[in-house]
Amino acid sequence: MKLFQKVFFNNGPTAPPSSKLDAYFEEMFFHTPWTEKGTEKGTEKGAEKGTEEGAEEEISSLVYEAGDGAIIGFIGIIPRRMLLHGRPIRVATSMHFMVEPGSRSTLAGVQLLKTFFSGPQELSVTDSAGAVGRKIWEGLGGATALAYSINWTRLLRPSRYVLNLLARKNRLLRIFARLLRPLCPLVDAIASRALPHRFGKPAASLQAKDLDQETLLYGITQFLSGYALRPDYDSGSLFWLLAKADQLASPGELRKIALHNADGELVGWYLYELSADGLGEVLQIVGRRKSFCEVLDHLFYHGWREGAIALSGRLDPKFAQEFSDKYCFFNCGGPWTLTHSKNPDVLRAIYQGDMFLTRLEGEWLMRCKN
């Protein structure tokens, strides 16, 4: 815990209290549905699938000790389950890769990552890597999954979005942005009339209902079968993930919407978090191929109605054209999604953009919130 506070918060006043960090690390690395000490439902499923897949306790976090026994390095590892062409495989998701600042000239980081890569998993992955971590990862034989490092953004209130960016720069620009804010509704109205397809009020044709756990589990089973590499969920793991998403979001900020067509058929869903400043982070968006544009339309309509100034999320390479057609813009400047595997079928699925990977499957949902 002390290493985490030192590396990520410089032991400053914004660092979470030790008691909170103790509880956080205990839950993340010992009490998830995929660990030996996880929830009852998670361990039951591992037992049902047999010793080979149930032995996920072999995938565990790693520490690096100096000669005097002090811990100077750490990499958190959470085992997950995925399906490769319908076959269960073991996945290790890494997070909080850190080395004590005064020891970064040692080989601690290299040795930690080498040991991690030599584990029993068929895929090692992280989706929140920085530039330094990426360099070490690639130097040891891993790769950057560029297609899964691209983020999309859809502007809903462009003038508010620009002022929000200015306000983050410095105090003077923040004052300037505050003075201009009353003009935003007028500017956005002009923009929507001048460029109605890009900035006009989004339309919605699908019927929305609250997304519950049963609907999500059904949808994952039905909609994701076309991916070569996809997550393997059961009711226990989904319940845990949705509960974690609710905990991370402030009260009322997490939106979970299931979408049906006029015949009552489920055609897609989305989950997104809306912050107090109006920026929405999409955790997951799924839709049938023929209905995906309508799902996007409804997401943008819902976000606009809720007061969002912009929505953003990780790009699913299979639907890059649809996001582009809906006037989303893309950026690829980190955080990076990094992978490592010795299985050519796993690598082929990643390189071909045939892996399903969202915020629910990575580090975003596992972060420690102050």
C-alpha positions in Angstrom: 0.0 0.0 0.0 2.8 2.4 0.8 4.4 1.7 -2.6 1.1 2.5 -4.3 0.7 5.8 -2.4 4.3 6.8 -3.1 4.3 5.9 -6.9 0.8 7.2 -7.9 0.2 9.9 -5.3 3.7 10.9 -4.1 2.4 10.4 -0.6 0.5 13.6 -1.1 -2.8 14.7 0.5 -4.9 13.3 -2.3 -3.6 9.7 -1.6 -6.4 7.4 -0.4 -6.1 6.4 3.3 -4.3 3.2 4.1 -7.4 1.5 5.4 -9.2 2.1 2.1 -6.3 0.8 0.1 -6.1 -2.3 2.3 -9.7 -3.1 1.5 -9.3 -2.3 -2.2 -6.2 -4.5 -2.7 -7.8 -7.3 -0.7 -10.9 -7.3 -2.8 -9.2 -6.9 -6.2 -6.6 -9.6 -5.8 -8.3 -12.1 -3.5 -12.1 -11.7 -3.7 -13.1 -11.4 -7.3 -15.2 -14.0 -9.0 -12.1 -15.4 -10.8 -9.8 -15.9 -7.9 -9.6 -18.9 -5.5 -10.9 -16.8 -2.6 -13.5 -15.1 -4.8 -17.3 -15.2 -4.6 -19.0 -18.5 -4.1 -20.6 -18.5 -7.6 -17.2 -17.7 -9.2 -15.4 -20.6 -7.5 -18.3 -23.0 -8.2 -18.0 -22.3 -11.9 -14.3 -23.0 -11.8 -14.9 -26.3 -10.1 -17.5 -27.3 -12.6 -15.2 -26.7 -15.5 -12.5 -29.0 -14.1 -9.1 -28.8 -12.6 -7.4 -27.3 -15.7 -9.5 -24.1 -15.8 -10.4 -24.1 -12.1 -6.8 -23.8 -11.1 -6.8 -20.0 -11.6 -5.1 -19.5 -8.2 -1.8 -20.1 -10.1 -2.3 -16.7 -11.7 -1.5 -14.2 -9.0 0.0 -10.8 -8.4 3.8 -10.4 -8.2 6.1 -8.4 -6.0 9.8 -7.6 -6.3 12.0 -7.6 -3.2 15.3 -5.8 -2.8 18.2 -7.4 -1.0 17.0 -6.1 2.4 13.6 -7.6 1.9 11.9 -4.2 1.1 9.2 -4.4 -1.7 10.3 -2.1 -4.5 8.1 -3.4 -7.3 4.6 -4.7 -7.9 2.3 -5.9 -10.7 -1.3 -6.6 -9.9 -2.8 -9.6 -11.8 -6.4 -10.6 -12.0 -7.3 -13.9 -13.7 -10.2 -13.7 -16.1 -12.0 -16.1 -18.5 -12.5 -15.8 -22.2 -13.6 -18.0 -25.1 -11.5 -18.5 -28.1 -13.7 -19.9 -30.9 -15.9 -21.3 -28.1 -13.0 -22.9 -26.2 -12.4 -21.6 -22.6 -8.9 -20.0 -22.2 -7.2 -18.4 -19.2 -6.5 -14.7 -19.3 -4.4 -12.6 -16.9 -5.2 -8.9 -16.7 -2.5 -6.8 -15.2 -2.8 -3.5 -13.4 -0.9 -1.1 -11.1 2.5 -2.0 -12.6 4.9 0.0 -10.4 8.5 0.3 -9.3 9.7 2.4 -6.4 11.0 5.7 -7.9 14.5 5.3 -6.5 14.9 1.8 -7.8 13.9 2.3 -11.5 17.5 1.9 -12.6 17.3 -1.7 -11.5 15.8 -4.6 -13.4 12.8 -4.8 -11.1 10.2 -3.9 -13.7 11.8 -6.2 -16.3 11.9 -9.1 -14.0 8.3 -8.6 -12.9 7.0 -8.5 -16.5 9.2 -11.5 -17.5 7.7 -13.5 -14.6 4.2 -12.4 -15.5 4.6 -13.4 -19.2 5.8 -16.9 -18.2 2.6 -17.6 -16.3 0.1 -20.3 -17.2 -2.3 -17.9 -19.0 -2.9 -18.0 -22.8 -3.3 -14.2 -22.9 -1.8 -11.4 -20.9 -3.4 -8.0 -21.3 -3.6 -4.6 -19.8 -5.6 -1.7 -21.2 -4.4 1.3 -19.2 -0.6 1.3 -19.9 1.5 4.5 -20.1 4.4 5.2 -22.3 7.1 3.7 -20.0 5.1 0.5 -19.4 4.5 0.2 -23.1 8.2 0.4 -23.9 9.1 -2.3 -21.4 6.2 -4.5 -22.5 7.1 -4.4 -26.1 10.8 -4.9 -25.3 10.0 -8.2 -23.7 8.0 -9.6 -26.7 4.6 -8.1 -26.0 2.7 -5.9 -28.5 0.5 -2.8 -28.5 -3.0 -3.6 -29.8 -3.5 -0.4 -31.7 -7.0 -1.2 -32.8 -8.0 -1.5 -29.1 -6.1 1.7 -28.1 -8.3 3.9 -30.2 -11.0 6.0 -28.4 -14.0 7.7 -30.1 -15.7 10.9 -29.0 -19.1 12.2 -30.1 -19.7 15.9 -29.4 -23.2 16.7 -28.3 -22.8 20.3 -27.2 -19.7 21.5 -29.0 -19.2 25.0 -27.4 -19.5 23.6 -23.9 -17.0 20.9 -24.8 -14.5 23.4 -26.1 -14.9 25.6 -22.9 -14.5 22.5 -20.8 -11.1 21.8 -22.5 -10.1 25.5 -22.0 -11.0 25.4 -18.3 -8.6 22.5 -17.8 -5.6 24.4 -19.1 -5.0 27.0 -16.4 -6.8 29.3 -14.0 -7.0 32.3 -16.4 -8.6 30.2 -19.1 -11.0 28.7 -16.5 -12.2 32.3 -15.7 -12.5 33.0 -19.4 -14.6 29.9 -19.9 -16.9 30.7 -17.0 -17.6 34.1 -18.5 -18.5 32.6 -21.9 -20.6 29.8 -20.6 -24.0 31.7 -20.8 -23.5 32.0 -24.6 -23.2 28.3 -25.1 -26.8 27.5 -25.7 -27.0 30.1 -28.4 -23.7 28.9 -30.0 -24.8 25.3 -29.9 -28.2 26.1 -31.4 -26.5 27.9 -34.3 -24.1 24.9 -34.8 -27.0 22.5 -34.8 -28.8 24.5 -37.6 -25.6 25.0 -39.6 -24.5 21.3 -39.3 -27.6 19.4 -38.4 -26.2 15.9 -39.1 -23.1 16.6 -36.9 -24.5 18.7 -34.1 -28.3 18.5 -34.4 -30.5 17.0 -31.7 -30.0 13.2 -31.9 -33.0 11.1 -32.8 -34.0 7.8 -31.4 -36.2 5.0 -32.9 -35.6 2.2 -30.5 -37.5 1.5 -27.3 -35.4 1.8 -24.1 -35.7 -0.2 -20.9 -33.5 -0.5 -17.8 -30.8 -3.1 -18.5 -30.8 -5.8 -15.8 -28.4 -8.6 -15.2 -30.5 -11.3 -16.9 -30.9 -9.3 -20.1 -27.2 -8.5 -20.2 -26.2 -12.2 -19.7 -28.7 -13.2 -22.4 -27.4 -10.5 -24.8 -23.8 -11.5 -24.3 -24.6 -15.1 -25.1 -26.6 -14.2 -28.2 -24.7 -11.2 -29.6 -21.0 -11.9 -29.0 -20.8 -15.4 -30.6 -19.5 -13.8 -33.8 -16.3 -12.7 -32.1 -13.3 -15.1 -32.2 -12.2 -14.0 -28.8 -14.7 -12.9 -26.2 -15.3 -12.8 -22.5 -16.9 -15.7 -20.7 -19.3 -14.5 -18.1 -21.8 -16.2 -15.8 -24.4 -14.6 -13.5 -22.0 -14.3 -10.6 -19.2 -12.5 -12.4 -21.7 -10.2 -14.2 -23.4 -9.3 -10.9 -19.9 -8.5 -9.4 -19.0 -6.3 -12.4 -22.2 -4.3 -12.4 -22.0 -3.8 -8.7 -18.4 -2.6 -9.1 -19.5 -0.2 -11.9 -22.3 1.2 -9.6 -19.8 1.7 -6.8 -17.3 3.6 -8.9 -19.9 5.9 -10.3 -21.4 8.7 -8.1 -25.1 8.2 -7.3 -27.2 8.5 -10.4 -24.3 8.7 -12.8 -24.3 5.2 -14.3 -26.9 4.6 -17.1 -27.7 1.1 -18.1 -30.1 0.9 -21.1 -31.4 -2.1 -23.1 -32.8 -1.4 -26.5 -35.7 -3.2 -28.3 -37.2 -2.8 -31.7 -40.9 -2.4 -32.5 -41.4 -6.1 -32.3 -40.0 -6.2 -28.7 -36.7 -7.9 -29.7 -33.5 -7.0 -28.0 -31.2 -5.4 -30.5 -28.5 -3.9 -28.3 -27.6 -2.1 -25.1 -25.2 0.4 -23.6 -23.7 1.4 -20.2 -22.2 4.8 -19.6 -21.1 7.0 -16.7 -21.9 10.7 -16.8 -19.7 13.0 -14.7 -20.7 16.2 -13.1 -19.0 18.3 -15.9 -21.1 16.6 -18.6 -18.5 14.2 -20.0 -19.8 10.7 -20.5 -17.6 7.6 -20.5 -19.2 4.6 -22.3 -18.3 1.3 -20.6 -19.9 -0.9 -23.1 -22.0 -0.6 -26.3 -23.3 -3.6 -28.2 -25.7 -4.0 -31.0 -26.7 -6.3 -33.9 -24.9 -5.4 -37.1 -28.0 -4.2 -38.9 -29.1 -2.2 -35.9 -25.9 -0.8 -34.6 -26.3 2.7 -36.1 -29.7 2.9 -34.4 -28.1 1.9 -31.1 -25.6 4.7 -31.5 -28.4 7.1 -32.3 -30.1 6.2 -29.1 -27.0 6.5 -27.0 -26.3 10.0 -28.4 -30.0 10.9 -27.9 -30.0 9.6 -24.3 -26.7 11.4 -23.5 -28.0 14.6 -25.0 -31.3 14.4 -23.0 -29.3 13.8 -19.8 -27.3 16.9 -20.4 -24.0 15.4 -21.7 -21.7 17.7 -23.6 -19.9 14.7 -25.2 -19.7 10.9 -25.0 -16.6 8.8 -25.5 -15.5 5.2 -25.3 -13.1 2.5 -26.6 -13.6 1.7 -30.3 -14.8 -1.7 -31.3 -12.8 -2.2 -34.6 -15.7 -4.2 -36.1 -17.9 -1.1 -36.0 -15.3 1.6 -36.9 -17.3 2.6 -40.0 -20.5 3.0 -38.1 -18.8 5.3 -35.5 -17.3 7.3 -38.3 -20.7 7.6 -40.1 -22.1 9.1 -36.9 -19.5 11.9 -36.8 -17.4 10.5 -34.0 -13.7 11.5 -34.1 -10.9 9.2 -33.0 -7.7 9.5 -31.0 -4.9 7.1 -30.3 -2.5 8.6 -27.8 -2.8 6.4 -24.7 -3.6 4.8 -22.4 -2.5 1.8 -24.4 -3.9 -1.7 -24.7 -1.0 -4.2 -24.5 -1.1 -7.9 -25.2 1.2 -10.9 -25.0 0.4 -14.5 -26.1 2.2 -17.5 -27.5 -1.0 -18.8 -29.0 -1.2 -17.8 -32.7 -5.0 -18.1 -32.8 -5.2 -15.6 -29.9 -2.8 -13.2 -31.7 -4.7 -13.6 -35.0 -8.0 -12.6 -33.3 -6.4 -9.5 -31.8 -4.6 -8.4 -35.0 -7.8 -8.9 -37.0 -9.9 -6.8 -34.6 -11.9 -9.9 -33.8 -11.7 -9.6 -30.0 -14.5 -8.1 -27.8 -12.9 -5.9 -25.2 -14.7 -3.1 -23.3 -14.3 -1.1 -20.1 -16.0 -4.0 -18.3 -13.1 -6.4 -19.2 -10.1 -4.2 -18.3 -8.5 -2.0 -15.7 -11.0 0.9 -15.9 -13.5 -1.0 -13.8 -10.8 -2.2 -11.3 -9.4 1.3 -10.5 -9.2 2.7 -7.0 -11.5 5.7 -6.7 -10.7 8.3 -4.1 
